[in-house]
Amino acid sequence: MLTDKQVNLLKEKFNKSVYLNYDLSKSSWLNTGGLAKVFFKPENIAELSNFLKLLEENTKVLVIGAGSNLLIRDGGINGVVIKLGKNFSHISLLNENTIVAGAAALDKDVSSFALKNKIKNFEFLSCIPGSIGGAIRMNCGCYGEELFSLAISIQAIDKKGNLKVIPKSKIKYFYRGSDLSEDLIFLSVTLKGEKADEKYITKKISDLLQRKSEAQPSKIKTCGSTFKNPTKDPKKQAWQLIKNSDCLQLAFGDAQISPKHCNFLINKKSASSEDLEKLIYAIKEKVFDKTGIKLELELKIIGDPK
Ligand SMILES: Cc1cc2nc3c(=O)[nH]c(=O)nc-3n(C[C@H](O)[C@H](O)[C@H](O)COP(=O)(O)OP(=O)(O)OC[C@H]3O[C@@H](n4cnc5c(N)ncnc54)[C@H](O)[C@@H]3O)c2cc1C
């Protein structure tokens, strides 16, 4: 827990980068959630490291990216929320087929950069609305590709302010996750693709975007797939289990199931995080009662209830 004395010290030392009682609903694609006691937007690694070194050991520290996979509870966060500033959104070429991308860079910008440099295998990133930090944490992916199939190494800082470079060989990764410590704040990633013809890459991006827009809702408040697919069985994908378990009419206030893709939950207008969480648990219960399968969340739920 952060005391007022600590809050004042952080504000005094990191004035322009610290926002007090920051409304986190602005930082989630679902547009719900309470306040962060301290919201910190570091401009560079030195500032981030100095800030982390000043925190007391028991301070709650959470990192957010683009907020496209986050349900932030209505009681907010009685601690520090870190969102990397614009200097962390650099994207550069290391050699002809290798890219270094800052954790605040958007996935789609990394995909566009790869296209511009005629490097393939980054196309799927144009379909994912998150940042590279969230992509690493989630091992995000679609259409048979995932972040760790491109990664060579991750650059990170731990919550004591120590910098680390972690080669992929030291990371166990799996569907929508890895064994990378929750204590790490990712700073950047090195990603390797293959040289290819620009026309091939452009066509692939456009095909994938088309597939996405046909299957998934857009321009609404959602956080994408709520639950992980429980198995590789194409007949037991999360959306099929939800559909076959009489869930489609479930709703709590404005928290509803997307009619276009039932693994996407939507905030139709003014749902609270509590409404959305109730919907999540109601779906889990119905699917379990019908199929005996316990759905696991892909969405990350953070913060305290109101
Ligand atoms: C319309 C829509 C479609 C989507 N389609 C897909 C899809 O096809 N495939 C897919 O995999 N996902 C999809 N998603 C989900 C989401 O975009 C991904 O999970 C994405 O990788 C999350 O990135 P983010 O930056 O938004 O992370 P956030 O939602 O901000 O955070 C997600 C997690 O990452 C952690 N995190 C973020 N930045 C850092 C950092 N710098 N260091 C350490 N941890 C960090 C957070 O603490 C949190 O645990 C979709 C979401 C939407 C809204």
The ligand as an ORCA input file, in Angstrom:
! r2SCAN-3c Opt
* xyz 0 1
  C     -10.459     -6.348    -31.169
  C      -9.370     -7.169    -30.502
  C      -8.801     -8.227    -31.193
  C      -7.786     -8.990    -30.590
  N      -7.225    -10.025    -31.286
  C      -6.226    -10.740    -30.729
  C      -5.611    -11.808    -31.451
  O      -5.935    -12.103    -32.593
  N      -4.619    -12.509    -30.832
  C      -4.206    -12.215    -29.577
  O      -3.294    -12.876    -29.078
  N      -4.777    -11.213    -28.878
  C      -5.773    -10.472    -29.415
  N      -6.348     -9.466    -28.696
  C      -5.938     -9.224    -27.304
  C      -4.799     -8.196    -27.119
  O      -4.744     -7.291    -28.199
  C      -3.447     -8.906    -26.948
  O      -3.442     -9.726    -25.819
  C      -2.301     -7.886    -26.821
  O      -1.073     -8.570    -26.888
  C      -2.351     -7.089    -25.519
  O      -1.400     -6.029    -25.625
  P      -1.600     -4.671    -24.819
  O      -0.433     -3.817    -25.084
  O      -2.924     -4.102    -25.099
  O      -1.511     -5.231    -23.331
  P      -2.429     -4.840    -22.083
  O      -3.829     -5.245    -22.353
  O      -2.200     -3.447    -21.689
  O      -1.802     -5.814    -20.978
  C      -1.883     -7.216    -21.143
  C      -0.854     -7.866    -20.219
  O       0.448     -7.495    -20.660
  C       1.192     -6.923    -19.574
  N       2.097     -5.910    -20.134
  C       1.807     -4.926    -21.019
  N       2.922     -4.203    -21.288
  C       3.922     -4.752    -20.562
  C       5.319     -4.452    -20.394
  N       5.912     -3.454    -21.045
  N       6.032     -5.232    -19.543
  C       5.459     -6.253    -18.860
  N       4.155     -6.582    -18.981
  C       3.401     -5.834    -19.820
  C       0.135     -6.336    -18.647
  O       0.640     -6.225    -17.341
  C      -0.965     -7.394    -18.768
  O      -0.671     -8.498    -17.944
  C      -7.357     -8.684    -29.274
  C      -7.943     -7.596    -28.584
  C      -8.931     -6.844    -29.205
  C      -9.514     -5.680    -28.466
*
